[in-house]
Structures are given as C-alpha cells and as structure tokens.
Amino acid sequence: MAIAALLFRGAVRRPPGLVFARTLGSAPPGPAARGDEEEKELRQRFMAPPVSGLQELRRRPREIRSRMELLIMETQMEVCRALAALEPGASFTVDSWERKEGGGDISCVLQDGEVFEKAGVNVSVLSGLLPEEAARQMRSRGKTLKAKDGKLPFCAMAVSSIIHPKNPHVPIADFNYRYFEIEEADGNKQWWFGGGIDLTPTYLNEEDAVHFHKTLKEACDKHDLKLYPKYKKWCDDYFYIKHRGEQRGIGGIFFDDMDSPSKEEVFQFVKSCAKAVVPCYIPIVKKHCHDPFTPEEKLWQQLRRGRYVEFNLVYDRGTKFGLEIRSRIESVLASLPLTARWEYMHDPPENSKEAEILEVLRNPKDWVH
C-alpha cells in the first residue's frame, strides 16, 4: 500500500511556527489543479485535501458523513496550529495514505521538538467490508449485525491524536472522535458515534486536573447535565490497566456506540467535545513546558510512558481495530512515544510525588465537585 505524500504548491501563508515537511510521491492531483478558490480554502481549513475530496463533500453537504469528515479535518488543523504555535520552527510531516480496500488517512506528526517529543494528529476515513473479527467484537458489545453472505459494508471516520511532551511536568494528552456506519443485509444502516479525551500526567497538579475536567464538563453540559458524570466514569473504567491495577491517567470523558437521541443531536455533542480539545489542554502545556526538571523526574516519566504503551497495545479498541482492518501500521502505532522504559520491581518511596500520582491512579477522583 503506497504512501502518497501531498504538496501544496506555491507561496502559502502559515500560522506562526507552523512549518510543513512534505515529500513528493504518487499523490492524486494537487489543489493547484482544482482552481484557486478551492486551493485557498484547502490551505486555510485543512492540513491536506480531504480523503473523500472537497467536491464530493460539497455534493452532499447535509449528510452526516460529509459533515463529520469536515469536522475531523478542521479539528486536525486546529490542534496542529495550536501545537505548532508552541514550537517555533517546528516541522509537521504531513502525508496521505490510500487504502486499497477503500478510503485512506492523513497523518500529521511532529517529532523531536523543543516542547513535544512526539505529537501526532491523524484523520482516517475508511470504507469497505468489515472483517469478521471486528464484527465479532461489535456483536460482543450488543450490536446486532445482519450480514449478507457474510459481508458487512462499512464506513468509519475519526480524528485521533496523541501528544507526548518532553517535560515530565506536562501531561500526555490523547483524544479521538469517530463516526461508524454499517449497512446490513436488508439495506438498513446502523450508525453510532464514539470518542473522548483523557489526560496522563507524570506528576499530579490538581489545578491542571480541575481545569481539564471543568472544560470538558462545560462542553458536555451544553447538551445534557447527565453526560459528563456518565462519560467521566466510563473513561475511568475504560482506561484501566487490569494487570497493573491502576488507571492509565486521571481520566476525562469516554463514550461509544452513541446513537441517540438523534443523529443530529449526537453530532452536535461530538462537535462540542472536539472544540474543547485546545482549550482544555493547551493552557496546561503553556503553563509547564519550561518548568525545570531533574534526571530522576525524567526517569519517572519514562516509566509512566511504559504503562501508557502497555494499555495501548493490550487493551485499546482503536489499535485493535486498525490492525484488524489492515490500516496503515505507521498511523495505527503513531500513538506510541519515541522513548519509554521498564524496570524490574520499581517502587517509588512513600510520601513522594511519584507515590502521590500512583494513589490517584489507583483511586480515581472527582475533580469538579
């Protein structure tokens, strides 16, 4: 499966600190061939042309699939802009990959910056026939999927990001917002949304935890006061490393299989959550990215990253799904940090800052009441 790289030709005005590294390859016709106005819109709104093509999305502007693809493309750009603003001279590698079974993805990755060791923001728009293992997992969650001759056509799209800062006093952030659609044997289409965002600090800062959770609660409360407590608990339950007996981080929100009260209402909720990504996380990065730290604190960060890796490779649904449908492996594993560490029988001293975060990871807290 070839990796097609995208090049925006001509002089382009970029946000401060946002530099793009692109490699020429077997890409489809670039924006220059589609007219000046379309090229201008692409540059302003997106990191690369949408997987489905801007003209195709305009052809069916009211469909949720089109609106969701535009939302995830815009979210990718917003987050990349916000990250690049903290990294003067940073270079985002942006490349596009075409999946032969249908669809593709756009990966934006920054590595070895001054603030971020690795930050990836990925958009995937995939279609084709659902693999049996993926269908089996969905049925285990209560989905009734009626296949025709064992085949289930599907469409899935998502924006996902993982941000690994260099400074151990800046937490890892992880978010994903997605839409799924499956056509059954009788032509009926099942659909649902999923997603969430969570924070994984190396050291506990209660002020940051409160800010992060309050921002998410405000986004949820616009739609229903019951959503934040419900999805906060779901997040705590989902991001649990069973073999360690601890959470991956201090939580956030998580939801899946969301198909009510209506497609429009759920889409608007997901949009509010996506718009909350930058305000809930970037202020925390700005606050701590230049904090001094010791070699011992850096070592603890490496050990905590090891826990992060364990969860993503053993339990994460998105990782498993990406591997099952033979998605691009570089995109599937983009969530992993450049460096991590495992030590035999490592235990922090009692009453240390390291022990403090472990206590919270073993006993999740309510941060907003």
C-alpha positions as CSV (number, residue, x, y, z in Angstrom):
1,M,0.0,0.0,0.0
2,A,1.8,3.1,-1.2
3,I,2.1,6.2,0.9
4,A,1.0,9.2,-1.1
5,A,2.5,12.5,0.0
6,L,0.8,15.8,-0.6
7,L,2.4,19.0,-1.7
8,F,0.6,22.4,-1.6
9,R,2.3,24.3,-4.4
10,G,3.1,28.0,-4.3
11,A,3.6,30.5,-1.6
12,V,1.4,29.8,1.4
13,R,0.9,31.9,4.5
14,R,1.1,29.7,7.6
15,P,0.3,30.4,11.2
16,P,3.4,31.4,13.3
17,G,5.7,28.4,14.0
18,L,3.8,26.1,11.6
19,V,6.2,24.7,9.0
20,F,5.2,21.7,6.8
21,A,7.5,19.0,5.7
22,R,6.0,17.2,2.7
23,T,7.5,14.5,0.5
24,L,6.5,14.2,-3.2
25,G,5.1,10.8,-4.1
26,S,2.3,9.2,-6.1
27,A,-0.3,11.7,-4.9
28,P,-3.6,12.4,-6.6
29,P,-3.8,15.8,-8.4
30,G,-3.0,18.6,-6.0
31,P,-5.0,21.7,-5.1
32,A,-3.5,23.8,-7.9
33,A,-5.4,21.7,-10.5
34,R,-8.7,22.4,-8.7
35,G,-8.9,26.1,-9.0
36,D,-7.6,29.0,-7.0
37,E,-10.6,29.3,-4.7
38,E,-10.6,25.7,-3.8
39,E,-6.8,25.7,-3.2
40,K,-7.2,28.8,-0.9
41,E,-9.9,27.1,1.1
42,L,-7.9,23.9,1.4
43,R,-4.9,25.8,2.7
44,Q,-6.9,27.8,5.2
45,R,-9.1,25.0,6.6
46,F,-7.1,21.7,6.3
47,M,-3.7,20.2,6.7
48,A,-4.3,18.3,3.4
49,P,-7.1,17.7,0.9
50,P,-9.9,15.6,2.5
51,V,-9.8,11.9,1.9
52,S,-13.2,12.0,0.1
53,G,-12.3,15.1,-1.9
54,L,-13.7,18.5,-1.3
55,Q,-16.0,18.4,-4.3
56,E,-17.6,15.2,-3.2
57,L,-18.2,16.6,0.3
58,R,-19.8,19.7,-1.2
59,R,-22.0,17.5,-3.4
60,R,-23.7,16.0,-0.3
61,P,-23.3,18.8,2.3
62,R,-26.2,17.8,4.5
63,E,-25.2,14.2,5.1
64,I,-23.7,13.4,8.5
65,R,-20.8,11.6,6.8
66,S,-19.8,14.7,4.9
67,R,-20.2,17.0,7.9
68,M,-18.3,14.6,10.2
69,E,-15.4,14.4,7.7
70,L,-15.2,18.2,7.5
71,L,-15.3,18.4,11.3
72,I,-12.4,15.9,11.8
73,M,-10.4,17.7,9.1
74,E,-11.0,21.1,10.8
75,T,-10.1,19.6,14.2
76,Q,-6.9,18.3,12.9
77,M,-5.9,21.7,11.6
78,E,-7.0,23.5,14.8
79,V,-4.9,21.1,17.0
80,C,-1.9,21.2,14.7
81,R,-2.0,25.0,14.7
82,A,-2.2,25.2,18.5
83,L,0.8,22.8,18.9
84,A,2.9,24.5,16.3
85,A,2.4,27.9,18.0
86,L,4.3,26.4,20.9
87,E,7.1,25.1,18.7
88,P,8.8,28.0,16.7
89,G,10.3,26.5,13.6
90,A,8.6,23.1,14.2
91,S,8.1,20.8,11.3
92,F,5.0,18.7,10.9
93,T,5.4,15.9,8.5
94,V,2.1,15.6,6.6
95,D,1.4,12.6,4.4
96,S,-1.6,10.9,2.9
97,W,-2.2,7.2,2.5
98,E,-4.7,5.5,0.3
99,R,-6.2,2.2,1.5
100,K,-6.8,-0.2,-1.5
101,E,-10.0,-1.6,0.1
102,G,-11.4,2.0,0.3
103,G,-10.6,5.3,1.9
104,G,-7.3,6.4,3.5
105,D,-5.8,8.7,6.1
106,I,-3.9,11.9,6.6
107,S,-1.1,11.8,9.2
108,C,0.4,14.9,10.8
109,V,3.4,14.1,13.0
110,L,5.9,16.3,14.8
111,Q,9.0,14.7,16.3
112,D,11.9,15.9,18.4
113,G,10.7,19.5,19.0
114,E,11.7,21.6,22.0
115,V,8.3,21.1,23.7
116,F,6.9,17.9,22.1
117,E,9.0,14.8,21.8
118,K,6.3,13.4,19.5
119,A,2.8,14.7,18.6
120,G,0.6,13.1,16.1
121,V,-2.8,14.2,14.8
122,N,-4.4,11.7,12.4
123,V,-7.5,11.7,10.3
124,S,-8.9,8.4,8.9
125,V,-11.8,7.9,6.5
126,L,-12.1,4.2,5.8
127,S,-14.7,2.1,3.8
128,G,-15.0,-1.5,2.6
129,L,-16.1,-4.8,4.1
130,L,-15.9,-5.2,7.8
131,P,-13.5,-8.0,8.9
132,E,-15.1,-10.9,10.8
133,E,-13.1,-10.3,13.9
134,A,-14.2,-6.6,14.0
135,A,-17.8,-7.7,13.6
136,R,-17.4,-10.2,16.4
137,Q,-16.1,-7.6,18.7
138,M,-19.1,-5.3,17.9
139,R,-21.6,-8.1,18.5
140,S,-20.0,-8.7,21.8
141,R,-20.9,-5.1,22.7
142,G,-24.5,-5.8,21.9
143,K,-24.6,-4.9,18.2
144,T,-27.0,-7.0,16.1
145,L,-25.4,-7.0,12.6
146,K,-27.2,-8.9,9.9
147,A,-24.6,-9.8,7.2
148,K,-25.4,-10.8,3.6
149,D,-23.2,-13.7,2.5
150,G,-21.0,-12.9,5.5
151,K,-20.4,-9.4,4.2
152,L,-21.0,-6.1,6.0
153,P,-20.1,-2.9,4.1
154,F,-18.9,-0.2,6.5
155,C,-17.7,3.4,6.6
156,A,-15.7,4.7,9.6
157,M,-14.0,8.1,10.1
158,A,-12.1,9.6,13.0
159,V,-9.7,12.2,14.2
160,S,-7.3,11.0,16.8
161,S,-4.3,12.5,18.5
162,I,-1.6,11.6,21.0
163,I,0.8,14.2,22.4
164,H,4.0,13.2,24.2
165,P,5.7,16.3,25.7
166,K,9.4,16.3,26.6
167,N,8.9,18.0,30.0
168,P,7.7,15.5,32.7
169,H,5.6,18.2,34.2
170,V,3.5,18.5,31.0
171,P,1.0,15.6,30.8
172,I,0.3,13.4,27.8
173,A,-3.0,14.1,26.1
174,D,-5.0,11.6,24.0
175,F,-8.2,12.2,22.1
176,N,-10.3,10.5,19.5
177,Y,-13.7,11.4,17.9
178,R,-15.3,9.0,15.4
179,Y,-18.3,8.0,13.4
180,F,-19.2,4.5,12.3
181,E,-21.8,3.3,9.8
182,I,-22.6,-0.3,8.7
183,E,-25.0,-1.4,6.0
184,E,-26.9,-4.7,6.9
185,A,-28.3,-7.3,4.6
186,D,-31.7,-5.7,4.4
187,G,-30.2,-2.3,3.4
188,N,-30.7,-0.8,6.9
189,K,-27.8,1.3,8.1
190,Q,-26.7,1.2,11.7
191,W,-24.7,4.2,12.9
192,W,-23.1,5.4,16.0
193,F,-20.6,7.9,17.3
194,G,-17.8,7.5,19.9
195,G,-14.8,9.3,21.3
196,G,-13.3,11.0,24.2
197,I,-10.2,12.7,25.6
198,D,-8.1,11.9,28.6
199,L,-5.0,13.3,30.4
200,T,-2.0,11.2,31.6
201,P,0.3,13.2,33.9
202,T,3.6,12.1,35.2
203,Y,3.2,14.2,38.3
204,L,-0.1,15.4,39.8
205,N,-1.1,19.0,39.6
206,E,-4.6,19.4,41.0
207,E,-5.1,22.8,39.4
208,D,-4.5,21.3,36.0
209,A,-6.7,18.4,36.7
210,V,-9.6,20.7,37.7
211,H,-9.1,22.9,34.6
212,F,-9.1,19.9,32.3
213,H,-12.2,18.3,33.7
214,K,-14.1,21.6,34.1
215,T,-13.6,22.4,30.5
216,L,-14.9,19.0,29.4
217,K,-17.9,19.3,31.8
218,E,-18.8,22.7,30.3
219,A,-18.8,21.1,26.8
220,C,-21.0,18.2,27.9
221,D,-23.4,20.4,30.0
222,K,-24.4,22.4,26.9
223,H,-26.2,19.2,25.8
224,D,-27.2,17.3,29.0
225,L,-26.1,17.7,32.6
226,K,-26.0,13.9,32.9
227,L,-23.4,13.4,30.2
228,Y,-20.2,14.5,32.0
229,P,-20.6,12.3,35.1
230,K,-21.7,9.3,32.9
231,Y,-18.8,9.6,30.5
232,K,-16.2,10.5,33.1
233,K,-17.0,7.2,34.9
234,W,-16.9,5.4,31.6
235,C,-13.4,6.9,30.9
236,D,-12.2,5.8,34.3
237,D,-13.5,2.3,33.6
238,Y,-12.1,2.1,30.1
239,F,-8.6,3.4,30.7
240,Y,-7.9,0.8,33.4
241,I,-4.7,-1.3,33.1
242,K,-6.0,-4.5,34.6
243,H,-2.7,-6.3,35.0
244,R,-1.3,-3.2,36.9
245,G,-4.4,-2.4,38.9
246,E,-4.3,1.3,38.0
247,Q,-5.7,3.8,35.6
248,R,-3.7,5.0,32.6
249,G,-4.1,8.6,33.7
250,I,-6.5,10.9,35.5
251,G,-9.3,10.4,33.1
252,G,-11.5,12.7,31.1
253,I,-14.5,11.6,29.1
254,F,-15.1,8.5,27.0
255,F,-18.2,7.2,25.1
256,D,-19.0,4.7,22.4
257,D,-22.0,3.3,20.5
258,M,-23.8,6.6,20.9
259,D,-26.8,6.5,18.7
260,S,-29.5,8.6,20.5
261,P,-31.4,10.8,20.9
262,S,-30.9,11.6,17.2
263,K,-28.1,11.7,14.7
264,E,-28.1,15.5,14.6
265,E,-28.0,15.9,18.4
266,V,-25.2,13.4,18.8
267,F,-23.2,15.1,16.0
268,Q,-23.6,18.4,17.8
269,F,-22.4,16.9,21.1
270,V,-19.3,15.4,19.4
271,K,-18.6,18.8,17.8
272,S,-18.7,20.5,21.2
273,C,-16.3,17.9,22.5
274,A,-13.9,18.3,19.6
275,K,-13.9,22.1,20.0
276,A,-13.0,21.6,23.7
277,V,-9.7,19.9,22.9
278,V,-7.5,23.0,22.5
279,P,-8.9,25.0,25.5
280,C,-8.7,22.0,27.9
281,Y,-5.1,21.1,27.1
282,I,-3.0,23.8,25.5
283,P,-3.1,26.2,28.6
284,I,-1.6,23.3,30.7
285,V,1.2,22.9,28.2
286,K,1.9,26.6,28.2
287,K,2.0,26.7,31.9
288,H,4.6,23.9,32.4
289,C,6.6,23.5,29.2
290,H,9.5,25.4,30.6
291,D,9.4,24.1,34.2
292,P,12.8,22.8,35.4
293,F,13.1,19.1,36.0
294,T,15.6,16.6,37.3
295,P,17.0,13.4,35.8
296,E,15.0,11.5,38.4
297,E,11.8,13.1,37.2
298,K,12.7,12.3,33.6
299,L,13.2,8.7,34.6
300,W,9.8,8.6,36.2
301,Q,8.3,10.0,33.0
302,Q,9.9,7.1,31.0
303,L,8.4,4.5,33.4
304,R,4.9,6.1,33.2
305,R,5.2,6.1,29.4
306,G,5.8,2.4,29.7
307,R,2.3,2.0,31.3
308,Y,0.8,4.1,28.5
309,V,2.3,1.7,25.9
310,E,1.0,-1.3,27.8
311,F,-2.5,-0.1,27.7
312,N,-2.4,0.9,24.0
313,L,-1.0,-2.4,22.8
314,V,-3.0,-4.7,25.1
315,Y,-6.4,-3.1,25.6
316,D,-7.1,-0.1,23.2
317,R,-10.0,-0.7,20.8
318,G,-8.7,1.7,18.2
319,T,-5.4,0.0,18.0
320,K,-7.0,-3.4,17.7
321,F,-9.5,-2.2,15.0
322,G,-6.7,-0.6,13.0
323,L,-4.7,-3.8,13.0
324,E,-7.8,-5.9,12.1
325,I,-8.8,-3.9,9.0
326,R,-5.2,-3.7,7.8
327,S,-4.9,0.0,8.2
328,R,-1.6,1.7,7.7
329,I,0.6,0.4,10.6
330,E,2.5,3.7,10.9
331,S,-0.8,5.5,11.6
332,V,-2.1,2.8,14.0
333,L,1.1,2.9,16.1
334,A,1.6,6.7,15.9
335,S,0.3,6.9,19.5
336,L,3.5,5.3,20.9
337,P,6.2,7.5,22.4
338,L,9.7,7.7,20.9
339,T,11.1,6.5,24.2
340,A,9.8,4.6,27.3
341,R,11.3,2.4,30.0
342,W,10.5,-0.7,32.1
343,E,12.4,-1.5,35.3
344,Y,12.1,-4.7,37.3
345,M,10.1,-4.2,40.6
346,H,10.3,-0.4,40.6
347,D,8.5,1.1,43.6
348,P,8.6,4.8,44.4
349,P,9.3,5.9,48.0
350,E,6.4,6.5,50.3
351,N,5.1,10.1,50.5
352,S,7.0,11.0,47.4
353,K,5.5,12.9,44.4
354,E,5.7,9.7,42.5
355,A,3.7,7.9,45.1
356,E,1.1,10.7,45.1
357,I,0.2,10.2,41.4
358,L,0.1,6.4,41.9
359,E,-2.5,6.9,44.7
360,V,-4.7,8.9,42.3
361,L,-4.3,6.3,39.5
362,R,-5.4,3.6,41.9
363,N,-8.3,5.6,43.3
364,P,-9.9,7.9,40.7
365,K,-11.1,11.3,41.9
366,D,-14.0,13.6,41.2
367,W,-12.3,16.8,40.0
368,V,-15.2,19.1,39.6
369,H,-17.3,18.9,42.8
